[in-house]
Amino acid sequence: MRKERIREVNGKGERPGDFVLYWMQAAVRAEDNLALDFAASLADEKGLPLVALFCLVPGFPSASREHYRYLIGGLREAEFELAGKGIRLLVARSTPEKAIAALAPRAALVVADCGYARIQREWLNRASAAADCRFVRVEGNVVVPAAEASDKEEWSAYTLRRRIMPQLDAFLDQSAEAVPRRSSLSLDLPREFAVDFDGLAAAPPGKRHPRSAETRIDEKPGRRTAVARFDAFLAEKLQRYGSDRNDPSRDGTSGMSAALHFGHVSPIALVRRALEFAGERSAGACASPELAAFIEELVVRRELAVNFVAHRDDYDSYGAVPDWARRTLAEGSAHRREALYRFEDFENAATHDPYWNAAQDQMVITGRMHGYMRMYWGKQILAWSASPEEAFATAVALNDRYSLDGRDPNGYAGVAWCFGKHDRPWTGRPVFGTVRYMNANGLKRKFDADAYVRSIEALKEASCSTTLNTSRSTETARRTTSKSTRSRPAASASAPSLS
Ligand SMILES: Cc1cc2nc3c(=O)[nH]c(=O)nc-3n(C[C@H](O)[C@H](O)[C@H](O)COP(=O)(O)OP(=O)(O)OC[C@H]3O[C@@H](n4cnc5c(N)ncnc54)[C@H](O)[C@@H]3O)c2cc1C
């Protein structure tokens, strides 16, 4: 493994112990896991068994029961696969700081994998301070480690691409799939860390959001399912990825975002698999434009989002939008809006726009929204909110609540992009100023937007028929909200309205 992935976190030394502790926080998988490999190699070096720990913290910001259900499914599979390698998985129902403080006195050292969200960075700082032994972090959920990719916040995909692409092939480390020589399965470990997966799956922690009852997520969690889905994508869709990925009426993308978010798959392993499938040798210089387009999303765009989140603490608020965009949006705020909606109107898909409503319903029901519709969805929240600040908060909150892959650097960068982040100024428009604009006519030119609406209507009907009672009351609420929305006045009458 490349040494650039490894960082000493707390400057403390190793010591004799009963085991090496691997804190699994962002890479919930027993294969293609470089942090696990590193921990296993150190355990063997010291002649110790390896114990893994996951902290299932209830009340993770915005996380719903559906998020926890998916997380728990992946964790259950990881436990099974780790046990096959003689590695015991402990699950703490407390903060990493508390769990690691409880276990670290028996550990020779702690190895952690790496997440980039604020809460994950805080956990790492607190947990490493609480451990009275060496604490190492291994970055295996990105292809190019964040600090190697760039030591500053990048302006755009263009500026990051120039840094990442020349390094790409050198960072496609193959996992050693190490199996520690000594098993930890029969170690005497605190009973409080034993986990009842059946109990957890039956009553997962997590919030019930106003439309949670309508959610019917059919995506199965776990590494094995995700890898099978990825192989099907390679076989059936990669050859048309460049043209199909922006067409919501085609299911032309990989569907990997939730599995990547929960750490069930490794982006490095996905790139390696895609190269092997396509018979290509270099990810940095692909002959196939389709594969190059896919690597652009999976590596450049995804790691641009990591760069964004790693370099600023305000990534989930309007302050993260660049100055030029905030200036032009402030001027645009004085313009009359085509419509004005409150948070609940957006949440209930009660706007005048059938395409926007379909996208919102798709997200609520399936936990997914097509990437092209996500851009339209975010742009229209900006167009129909009282202020860009309010719009930003609405988009973040809804995406985090209802998207299975939400609460991810990609989500924060995606929302910020709708407000001008990682983009450039375009021709001026009312409300948007020079921030890039999208409208329904653009959708209709690009694909059969009405067929998309019909497909979501069908999905809603199917979902409603399984929960008749719940959906009846929701519909009533939506009709009420919808009426109140239409009677609301627009923000200002002085400036031109959107065509
Ligand atoms: C308003 C808005 C909100 C978004 N919210 C999220 C979110 O919460 N979580 C999330 O993972 N992505 C988010 N995205 C980015 C993108 O839409 C999704 O990653 C993509 O649609 C996921 O589908 P897929 O896995 O089939 O993608 P594919 O097209 O198959 O791409 C493969 C992988 O590349 C990465 N990727 C693709 N597009 C982007 C992108 N534009 N930016 C960064 N990474 C990308 C993802 O990890 C994705 O799984 C958002 C975009 C916007 C505009």
The ligand as an SDF file (V2000), in Angstrom:
LIG
                    3D

 53 58  0  0  0  0  0  0  0  0999 V2000
  -28.2130   18.6800   -5.8710 C   0  0  0  0  0  0  0  0  0  0  0  0
  -27.3350   17.4520   -5.9380 C   0  0  0  0  0  0  0  0  0  0  0  0
  -27.2870   16.5980   -4.8510 C   0  0  0  0  0  0  0  0  0  0  0  0
  -26.4720   15.4540   -4.8850 C   0  0  0  0  0  0  0  0  0  0  0  0
  -26.4480   14.6630   -3.7880 N   0  0  0  0  0  0  0  0  0  0  0  0
  -25.6270   13.5770   -3.7610 C   0  0  0  0  0  0  0  0  0  0  0  0
  -25.5380   12.7790   -2.5930 C   0  0  0  0  0  0  0  0  0  0  0  0
  -26.1870   13.0550   -1.5830 O   0  0  0  0  0  0  0  0  0  0  0  0
  -24.7050   11.7030   -2.6190 N   0  0  0  0  0  0  0  0  0  0  0  0
  -23.9870   11.3750   -3.7330 C   0  0  0  0  0  0  0  0  0  0  0  0
  -23.2390   10.3850   -3.6980 O   0  0  0  0  0  0  0  0  0  0  0  0
  -24.0320   12.1310   -4.8410 N   0  0  0  0  0  0  0  0  0  0  0  0
  -24.8330   13.2250   -4.8930 C   0  0  0  0  0  0  0  0  0  0  0  0
  -24.8810   13.9980   -6.0160 N   0  0  0  0  0  0  0  0  0  0  0  0
  -23.9850   13.6870   -7.1450 C   0  0  0  0  0  0  0  0  0  0  0  0
  -24.5550   12.7120   -8.2060 C   0  0  0  0  0  0  0  0  0  0  0  0
  -25.8050   13.1540   -8.6320 O   0  0  0  0  0  0  0  0  0  0  0  0
  -24.6530   11.2940   -7.6850 C   0  0  0  0  0  0  0  0  0  0  0  0
  -23.4130   10.8700   -7.1620 O   0  0  0  0  0  0  0  0  0  0  0  0
  -25.0520   10.2760   -8.7640 C   0  0  0  0  0  0  0  0  0  0  0  0
  -26.2610   10.6700   -9.3620 O   0  0  0  0  0  0  0  0  0  0  0  0
  -25.1850    8.9030   -8.1390 C   0  0  0  0  0  0  0  0  0  0  0  0
  -25.6570    7.9540   -9.0510 O   0  0  0  0  0  0  0  0  0  0  0  0
  -24.7340    6.7800   -9.5520 P   0  0  0  0  0  0  0  0  0  0  0  0
  -24.0390    6.1390   -8.4200 O   0  0  0  0  0  0  0  0  0  0  0  0
  -25.5620    5.9230  -10.4320 O   0  0  0  0  0  0  0  0  0  0  0  0
  -23.6730    7.6170  -10.3970 O   0  0  0  0  0  0  0  0  0  0  0  0
  -22.6880    7.2210  -11.5890 P   0  0  0  0  0  0  0  0  0  0  0  0
  -22.9690    8.1490  -12.7160 O   0  0  0  0  0  0  0  0  0  0  0  0
  -22.6830    5.7870  -11.8680 O   0  0  0  0  0  0  0  0  0  0  0  0
  -21.2650    7.6860  -11.0050 O   0  0  0  0  0  0  0  0  0  0  0  0
  -20.4180    6.8140  -10.2570 C   0  0  0  0  0  0  0  0  0  0  0  0
  -20.0500    7.4830   -8.9610 C   0  0  0  0  0  0  0  0  0  0  0  0
  -19.3690    8.6970   -9.2210 O   0  0  0  0  0  0  0  0  0  0  0  0
  -19.6840    9.6580   -8.2290 C   0  0  0  0  0  0  0  0  0  0  0  0
  -20.3710   10.7970   -8.8590 N   0  0  0  0  0  0  0  0  0  0  0  0
  -21.1890   10.7930   -9.9280 C   0  0  0  0  0  0  0  0  0  0  0  0
  -21.6050   12.0480  -10.2110 N   0  0  0  0  0  0  0  0  0  0  0  0
  -21.0330   12.8440   -9.2950 C   0  0  0  0  0  0  0  0  0  0  0  0
  -21.0730   14.2470   -9.0440 C   0  0  0  0  0  0  0  0  0  0  0  0
  -21.7670   15.0910   -9.8100 N   0  0  0  0  0  0  0  0  0  0  0  0
  -20.3850   14.7320   -7.9930 N   0  0  0  0  0  0  0  0  0  0  0  0
  -19.6550   13.9100   -7.2070 C   0  0  0  0  0  0  0  0  0  0  0  0
  -19.5730   12.5810   -7.3990 N   0  0  0  0  0  0  0  0  0  0  0  0
  -20.2510   12.0550   -8.4250 C   0  0  0  0  0  0  0  0  0  0  0  0
  -20.6330    8.9910   -7.2530 C   0  0  0  0  0  0  0  0  0  0  0  0
  -19.8930    8.4820   -6.1680 O   0  0  0  0  0  0  0  0  0  0  0  0
  -21.2270    7.8810   -8.0990 C   0  0  0  0  0  0  0  0  0  0  0  0
  -21.7140    6.8020   -7.3460 O   0  0  0  0  0  0  0  0  0  0  0  0
  -25.6860   15.1610   -6.0300 C   0  0  0  0  0  0  0  0  0  0  0  0
  -25.7520   16.0350   -7.1250 C   0  0  0  0  0  0  0  0  0  0  0  0
  -26.5530   17.1630   -7.0770 C   0  0  0  0  0  0  0  0  0  0  0  0
  -26.5830   18.0840   -8.2600 C   0  0  0  0  0  0  0  0  0  0  0  0
  1  2  1  0
  2  3  1  0
  2 52  2  0
  3  4  2  0
  4  5  1  0
  4 50  1  0
  5  6  2  0
  6  7  1  0
  6 13  1  0
  7  8  2  0
  7  9  1  0
  9 10  1  0
 10 11  2  0
 10 12  1  0
 12 13  2  0
 13 14  1  0
 14 15  1  0
 14 50  1  0
 15 16  1  0
 16 17  1  0
 16 18  1  0
 18 19  1  0
 18 20  1  0
 20 21  1  0
 20 22  1  0
 22 23  1  0
 23 24  1  0
 24 25  2  0
 24 26  1  0
 24 27  1  0
 27 28  1  0
 28 29  2  0
 28 30  1  0
 28 31  1  0
 31 32  1  0
 32 33  1  0
 33 34  1  0
 33 48  1  0
 34 35  1  0
 35 36  1  0
 35 46  1  0
 36 37  1  0
 36 45  1  0
 37 38  2  0
 38 39  1  0
 39 40  1  0
 39 45  2  0
 40 41  1  0
 40 42  2  0
 42 43  1  0
 43 44  2  0
 44 45  1  0
 46 47  1  0
 46 48  1  0
 48 49  1  0
 50 51  2  0
 51 52  1  0
 52 53  1  0
M  END
$$$$
